[in-house]
Amino acid sequence: MKMKAVVAAIALVAALAAPLLLLHTRFPAPAAERPELPAQQAAEILLPLPKPKSGVVLEEALLNRRSVREWAPEPLELEDLALLLWAAQGVTEFAGWYRRTAPSAGATYPLEVYVVVGERGVRNGTSYLEAGVYKYNPLRHSLTLVARGDRRRELWEAALRQDWVRDAPASIVICAVYERTTSRYGERGYRYVHMEAGHAGQNIYLQAAALGLGTVAVGAFDDEALAKAIGAQPNEAPLYVFPVGVPRERYRLTFEGLRELYEATRRG
Ligand SMILES: Cc1cc2nc3c(=O)[nH]c(=O)nc-3n(C[C@H](O)[C@H](O)[C@H](O)COP(=O)(O)O)c2cc1C
């Protein structure tokens, strides 16, 4: 009799909890995604909020996206860096959790974004952002200084001495916390994380093209040295480096030029 009562109680609790569990499994809000925002930190820099700036339509950005490896001797504007970061991982909706500019498998959001800022690399009005490594907080659209000093040389060494990494005024580094996605999808989660980094990367490319800036996806680097250069957390694996800057030369094609290009390819 007593046993029956215990079984009935367990069944009742399970019945009540099941919808909640289901909801949780379908829409897991990882710790970093929960609505309660973390307390503002002292060294936090609130970035200029995104607004339409380029006036470039998507088709033009696609047409003029190119990998850029040579930079004009000019800094990045903080407003532009803010747009690039927002394009990579910024927030666009609150639907019980924060949705972002880039899609994410199961909304598990495994990516963490850092910026390596060189000396006088990023201008903010009449002053410059302190050289160092910053971490992007997508929920607050802010940067937090995590390491002081110009780390571009360490980044360049880690990136197999690709000069465009050393010479760019700043580099965006995309890292992954795999467990956020693999804890839900197992081995397949690795594939999803890499796809997601590609989505974020393409957003950076297109936003850069729209702003008349340049970038290049850099995947060739020493993982450990790169993690060390940016002071990544032990569970953050660097996947991609995007040096960004003002291009020495801009790639430009008109839609008329594109038509000629296709006419040539169709002639064979
Ligand atoms: C996954 C991946 C890794 C890449 N790694 C590097 C790299 O380490 N260094 C580099 O200079 N370019 C790198 N690139 C950029 C390619 O070289 C470039 O996209 C390609 O030459 C085509 O040129 P486009 O981007 O201008 O169309 C990488 C691109 C991808 C997609």
The ligand as an ORCA input file, in Angstrom:
! r2SCAN-3c Opt
* xyz 0 1
  C      38.473     27.889    -43.442
  C      39.334     28.926    -44.115
  C      40.625     29.120    -43.682
  C      41.420     30.108    -44.262
  N      42.663     30.329    -43.756
  C      43.415     31.307    -44.284
  C      44.692     31.606    -43.734
  O      45.146     30.994    -42.770
  N      45.390     32.627    -44.272
  C      44.909     33.365    -45.324
  O      45.608     34.280    -45.759
  N      43.708     33.117    -45.875
  C      42.950     32.112    -45.369
  N      41.696     31.883    -45.873
  C      41.155     32.750    -46.952
  C      41.223     32.082    -48.322
  O      42.557     32.000    -48.749
  C      40.363     32.905    -49.314
  O      39.021     32.886    -48.886
  C      40.453     32.346    -50.723
  O      41.731     32.576    -51.276
  C      39.399     32.963    -51.670
  O      39.544     34.358    -51.750
  P      38.364     35.368    -51.357
  O      38.047     35.146    -49.912
  O      38.894     36.735    -51.630
  O      37.186     35.017    -52.200
  C      40.889     30.899    -45.320
  C      39.581     30.687    -45.742
  C      38.806     29.734    -45.154
  C      37.375     29.563    -45.598
*
